[in-house]
Structures are given as C-alpha cells and as structure tokens.
Amino acid sequence: MKKLSIVIFLITLISSNELFAQTNNESVDNKIEKIIKQLTLKEKLDMCHAQSKFSSKGVARLGIPELWMSDGPHGVRTEIDWDTWSHAGWTNDSCTAFPALTCLAASFNPDLSYKYGKALGEEARYRKKDIILGPGVNIYRTPLNGRNFEYMGEDPYLASKMVVPYIHGVQENGVAACVKHYVLNNQEHWRDHINVELSDRALYEIYLPAFKAAVQEGHVWSLMGAYNQVRGQYCCHNEFLVNKILKKDWEFDGVLVTDWGATHDTKQAALYGLDLEMGTGTDGLTSSLKNAYDNYFMANPLLKMVESGEINESVIDEKVERILRLMFRTNMNKTRPFGSMNSQQHFDVAREIAQEGIVLLKNKNKFFPIDPEKVQTIAVIGENATKMMSLGGGSSELKTIHEISPLEGIQKRFKNATILHAMGYASGPSVYGKVIDSKLNADSLKNEAIKIAAKADIVLFVGGLNKNHHQDCEGDDRKSFSLPFGQDDLLSEILKVNKNTAVVLVSGNAVKMPWVNQVKGIVQTWYLGSESGNALADVLSGDVNPSGKLPFSFPVKLEDNAAHSFGEISYPGDGTKQEYKEDILVGYRWFDTKKIKPLYAFGFGLSYSEFDMTKASVNKKEYKSGDVISVSCEMKNTGKVKGKEVIQVYVNDVKSSVLRPLKELKAFKKVSLNSGESKTVNIEIPVNKLAFYDDVKKDWKLEPGQFKLMLGTSSKNISKTIIIEVE
Ligand code: GLC
C-alpha cells in the first residue's frame, strides 16, 4: 500500500510541476486562448473601444489590466482629462521634449533613431503608458501639410530606415509603438473625410514602404489608422489596406487602433480589421450621451449584431486576441523594465539628435562658425528666438521640464559678446483651431529690430514657422508657402542696414526664400525640443560640425512642387476626393524627371569641412535576382575640422518598360572622419530592391538590363556613377 501511495504522490507531483512548468512556459497563444474562453461577449467588446480619452478597459474580475496610451512621437504628452481634451493639470508629468521627427530624419543616422526610441520609451514606461502614439511616417507630398514636422520626409527609403530602430528602442521598454497614420494622410485639410485616389505603383512604391518596414522589420505592436478614405473606404476599416495588405500580406500580429474619431461604420469596423476604437465623438460623456462609450460603433451596436448572428463572435475573438497579445508584450509582461524620466541622459540624447539634424544650407565666405572669442556684437532678431516650440502644434504638444530657446543658447555660448535682441515680428497666441493676430504694433517691432541690426557686427535672424494654426500644426494646412507674419519684409529692411546677416529657420517645412541671395548664411534647425538653443549654439559656434541633410526638397516656388502641378483635384482635392496625379514622382523624383531645379535638394547639407569621394567600385558587374550589390567607396575629409558626411546611393533603371524616376535612394551611410582622414565605406543593396511595383502582375518586378548606381552626398551632388547589369 505504502509503495502505491508513494507512486501516486510522485505522479501527482510530476504532473503538477509539469502543469506549473507548462503554465509558466505555456505559449502566450495558449494563455490568450484560455482567457478568451472565460470572457463574456460584453467584456470582449469593452476591450475593443475606449473607456476614456486615452484608455480602454481590461477585465477587472480576471485581473486583466486597462490599456493606457499617450501621445506622441516627440515625447510623452501631459496627462489629458478622462473625458475631454483638456490637460488634467497634473504636476508630475513634465517630460523631455525630443526633436521633431523631421530633425531625426535629417540626421540620416539610424543609430540616433534607436537612441531616440529607447529614451522616449523609458519616459513612456515611467509614465505608465502601454502605447505611445508615434512615430508618424506619412510621406511629405506638399510643403503646406500642417503635420510634416512630425514625419520623416519625402523619401520612402529614408523613412523606412529611420523608423525601424526607433520602434525597437521604444518597444524594448515594454511599451508599444504605434506607427501612424496608416495611410495617405499627407495633408491636414479635410483630413477627416477626403477620399484619396492613386495608382498601385504610387501606393506600393512611395506611401506604404515605411509602414511595411515598421511592421516587418520594426515588428511594431500597434498601428494607427488614418482619418481619410482610400478608394472609397475609411482607412480604419478598409478591406484592401487592412485585411489584405496589413494583416494578410504583411502578417501584422498587432493592434490596429483608430485615429481619434476615425471610425464610421460598425459592420465595416467589425469585418475590415479594426481592433481598437478610440475617440469616437471625441468628448466621451461630456458633450452628449450620444458620445457615451457604450454608444461607440464597436460597443452596443456591435453587441446587437453579434447577438442577432449578423456578425460571428469569432470576429470579436480575433480582435481580443490581438489586444491580449499586445498586453502580454506590455502591461502583462512581468519582466519589462521600469523606465526613467527627465534624466540628464535623455536631455543629452535630445541634444545629440538636434546637433546631428541641423542642416547648414548656405555659408558664404565661411560666415559660420562664429568665433565666440572674436565676435563683438550679435543682434538676434525674430520671435522664434524666444518662442517655446514644444507647445502647440496639436497632439504632439509637450509640457517639458525645460526648453532652451535659441536666444538663451546663443547668450550662454557667446557670453563674451554683446547680444542684442528684438522680437522683430509677432505671430499671436497659439490657439488650437484658430488664428488670433498679435496685438503688438508691427511697425514698432520692425523699427526696434532695424535699430539693433544697424549697431551689430552680425545679425542672426531667427524666424521660420511655428506651431500655430495654419502653420506647422495639426488640423489644417498652411495657406501660403511664404514665411508668415511679415518676415520677408522685415528681413529686407534689416539687410538694408546690415549685410552681415544670416537666417536661422525654425520650422518643419520648406518655405519660400526671396532673400536667399542676399543673406550670408542659412541654417535649417527644425523644432529641436528641450535642448534647442544649446544645440543651435553648438553648431553656430563650431563646437559641433553640422552634418544634417534635407529629408525633403525645398522648391523655389510652390508651383514647382509635384502635388501643386495638377490643379485643385491634386491638392487639396475637391472637398470629397483627391487624386495623386504626380503618381510615383514625389519630391526629388519629380524635380529630376521634370528637370526643375529645387532651391535646395533632398539629401543636401553643408559641413564646416569638405569631403572628397576618391573612388567607388562594386563587387560584380552582373547580378542575378537574390544577389546583394556590395558598393564600396573611399571618402576623404579634405577640410580642417572633423566632420560627418552622408554617402547616398541612388539607382536608375536605364531602360525599363514603365516610367521610373531618374533616381531613387536605395542606400545611405553616415561616416565620421577626422581632418585629413580617409575611410573605405561599404554599403550593400539587395538586387531585389531595384524592382518596381507592377500593377498588372500585382507584384514587384525586377526587369533585367542595365542599372546606374549614383553615389553622392546629395540627390543633386553625384560624385561617382557605376553601371551594373542585372540578368
Ligand atoms: C489626433 C491625431 C493623432 C493623435 C490622436 C490622439 O487627432 O491625428 O496623431 O495620436 O488624435 O491625440
């Protein structure tokens, strides 16, 4: 008997250990399956829509936590009210403001993308957010788009390379990145309904690649559907974009979240891939019961459809499965780190990205750098020298621990000089959704500026755009390509009294530059976040040698831009529909093919040093599909100071059966070189990346024949050309 009881005990022990072990190591999928079996239909649906402005329900009785999310791409937004867009008034939610994503893209440095994502993810984790609502990768199609500052430029390859490390960095913290806005949200005007029509080639070759990279290489855990329609269906429940491309072709296993208020139909939301409905009615319980969370499209209306049998409950289970998978990666992941916030290390990362993203566009007679020991009097003129730019701009707004203004940065670094300052012009308060003019007297502001300009050795005009409505701001677009608030006139007056004038542009978009030939220097500085002034002064003083490159072209005039070359139906559309008539010729692809000279080209940026590409070669002359092209070139720093240069490799299909751009960026690499130093730079390009999207075959096609590899340091400055043969 004794023996038998021992045997039974041992079997029990093993089985329970086995069970225990199995529970511990049990696959997430099994755990998810078990959980779903325990949920009521109401509990399942509650997980698929908002319970507040920025959270969705868990299942309290089972200990499944709520999901908390926050904007945005450049930092963790201040806490928002439960039911309204107002700030909750917390005092523990000031953050590090990182540079805008145009600046990160301009660095052409994927290592900085990783650092950016990691630091942002640490702050989001520390603020107990499970999803950070960024990055944005919508392609720069028009210089008027109010949100270009939040995105990564006009080239699909650059955006694809820069978005992946950012996502890895964020998600290492057990926080989900949420790549947005999927897809074709390339303007703010009429964003909530405009129906975009375009060719498959433009869709696959220009607008999808960055999202595809985010999913297939970044393994992003969530993705935000855009407000607009594509080919007649809203993006957040779009059979072609979501069921076919995102979830079937790309095998996306994460959660599709709506933009706030971007859901329009219960049945489509159920059947066309929407997983998590946020912001419907946008003001929760406050404005009317109609907006109550139980009245959301995927709440009671969907409950009724499932109960009536119109929608199968398995459709809901698939959504809950994705949401639970995201939870096991985030708020049900017991091993995720604890995050950190506002550390010196985060401010250092913000400063480093700002330093490397600043683009030197003009530097006549080596106007820059300005020697802090020699310069006597600097007049710093312009509202952007002091205006806080981490505020405003819409959902990417931030409440930051500090934002060093350009003026402060210049005063600190040039402490031996006399720094004069005048506002010069005024824009008025930053109010979401409307423009309020300044009450200050424009003439007296102008006269004050001219007075100090006349007395200075050097004038730094710090102007550009700002985060006000109809500027670089969500919700609508710019109304003009020119600098606003009378800056062009002011600048021409200043130039009359002082030729020694340079322009520092604080903006997230290209602008018209009628003064481009009169000024001595031009620095494009983006929105640089907490360390703005320090990073600017680092570059102006020569402490840092600028190495940024333009992530989008600067046209001479708006009409030179592709989207503005096909009338209203192309931009902004006719109020209902919009046609991308430029097709695949976006940005430099347009300028090259139409032989229009841009003011400043994609990929352009000066240095305080000079670089020479001495030789270039490839590993073979002929390539087969599946091969990798190994390009190598010799870069020499022929200047007097250490610097970084970005080698860019563009490709042209010499003879193809379809229209292809004169050049397309297919690789880039940033290298650091001491003065006089030479380095061999090796770059690899998979041959299959030379293909175009064949919208007849509905697949990528690599046509045999000659391809031209063009190596250079901007899309306009090609140093070496190599012809290869693809069989
Ligand atoms: C906004 C934006 C989106 C943001 C969301 C929440 O409308 O389009 O980028 O994340 O709503 O604020």
Residues whose N, C-alpha, C, O or C-beta is under 5 A from the ligand:
A	BS01	GLC	D71 L133 D259 W260 S395
